[in-house]
Amino acid sequence: MSKKNNIYTLEQNLIEELNDNKEEILNSSYPEDLINDYADGWIPIYNWDVLETAQSDLYLLNEADEDETGGSIIQKIQTAIYYRLTDAGNKWLQDNQDQEVA
């Protein structure tokens, strides 16, 4: 399995990008929208890469199986990856907003 298509690596890459753009995000009127945009940029687009990412954490397949929005299994896995990345991004946002207040 390629390390670049590991969900944990994708999460770390997202967090690194968020840290690089921390000031812009924290000063934004809608930081959650920026988090979503950054997370979207880390979702694999090629089928093989999507499947490799799912293989790195099989819980993604459970999340995809519960998705009732329609679409192919690849699209459902991509949605599960997106949710995982936005969760990580929103946790980063909460942690950094708490630090700003303190």
PLY file of the C-alpha trace (Angstrom):
ply
format ascii 1.0
element vertex 102
property float x
property float y
property float z
element edge 101
property int vertex1
property int vertex2
end_header
0.00 0.00 0.00
1.25 3.42 -0.89
1.86 5.61 2.13
0.33 8.57 0.32
-3.01 6.75 0.12
-3.20 5.98 3.82
-6.07 7.78 5.61
-3.77 8.72 8.48
-1.26 10.26 6.07
-4.07 12.18 4.38
-5.19 13.48 7.77
-1.64 14.55 8.63
-1.21 16.24 5.25
-4.48 18.11 5.79
-3.42 19.25 9.27
-0.07 20.40 7.90
-1.85 22.43 5.21
-4.21 23.90 7.80
-1.23 24.89 9.96
0.39 26.53 6.93
-2.80 28.58 6.38
-3.72 29.03 10.03
-3.98 32.83 10.01
-6.22 32.89 6.94
-8.51 30.22 8.38
-8.81 31.68 11.88
-9.46 35.19 10.53
-12.11 34.00 8.09
-15.78 34.77 8.66
-16.56 31.17 7.69
-13.60 29.03 8.75
-15.65 25.81 8.47
-16.06 26.45 4.75
-12.30 26.74 4.35
-11.81 23.52 6.31
-14.23 21.78 3.93
-12.38 23.15 0.90
-8.99 22.02 2.19
-10.36 18.58 3.10
-11.91 18.20 -0.34
-8.51 18.77 -1.92
-7.07 15.69 -0.18
-9.70 13.20 -1.36
-8.19 10.69 -3.81
-9.81 10.82 -7.23
-8.48 7.68 -8.91
-10.28 4.43 -8.12
-7.09 2.60 -7.15
-6.10 5.38 -4.76
-9.57 5.44 -3.20
-9.45 1.68 -2.62
-5.94 1.89 -1.17
-7.13 4.57 1.24
-10.10 2.42 2.28
-7.75 -0.50 2.85
-5.74 1.59 5.32
-8.78 1.77 7.63
-11.59 -0.64 6.92
-13.96 1.40 9.07
-14.22 3.68 6.03
-16.01 0.83 4.26
-18.54 0.62 7.10
-19.15 4.35 6.80
-19.49 4.02 3.03
-21.92 1.12 3.42
-24.16 3.29 5.61
-24.23 6.08 3.00
-27.65 6.11 1.38
-27.06 9.02 -0.97
-26.57 6.80 -4.00
-23.66 6.61 -6.36
-21.00 4.00 -6.86
-19.10 2.35 -4.04
-16.08 4.48 -5.00
-18.15 7.66 -4.56
-19.41 6.39 -1.22
-15.86 5.68 -0.04
-14.79 9.15 -1.21
-17.64 10.60 0.85
-16.49 8.61 3.89
-12.94 9.90 3.37
-14.29 13.46 3.09
-16.18 13.08 6.36
-13.10 11.69 8.09
-10.96 14.57 6.82
-13.51 17.25 7.72
-13.79 15.74 11.20
-10.01 16.03 11.58
-10.09 19.56 10.19
-12.92 20.65 12.47
-11.09 19.23 15.48
-8.02 21.22 14.40
-10.20 24.33 14.11
-11.74 23.85 17.54
-8.32 23.30 19.14
-6.86 26.38 17.49
-9.86 28.59 18.28
-9.61 27.49 21.91
-5.92 28.48 21.93
-6.79 31.91 20.51
-9.29 32.50 23.33
-6.92 31.34 26.08
0 1
1 2
2 3
3 4
4 5
5 6
6 7
7 8
8 9
9 10
10 11
11 12
12 13
13 14
14 15
15 16
16 17
17 18
18 19
19 20
20 21
21 22
22 23
23 24
24 25
25 26
26 27
27 28
28 29
29 30
30 31
31 32
32 33
33 34
34 35
35 36
36 37
37 38
38 39
39 40
40 41
41 42
42 43
43 44
44 45
45 46
46 47
47 48
48 49
49 50
50 51
51 52
52 53
53 54
54 55
55 56
56 57
57 58
58 59
59 60
60 61
61 62
62 63
63 64
64 65
65 66
66 67
67 68
68 69
69 70
70 71
71 72
72 73
73 74
74 75
75 76
76 77
77 78
78 79
79 80
80 81
81 82
82 83
83 84
84 85
85 86
86 87
87 88
88 89
89 90
90 91
91 92
92 93
93 94
94 95
95 96
96 97
97 98
98 99
99 100
100 101
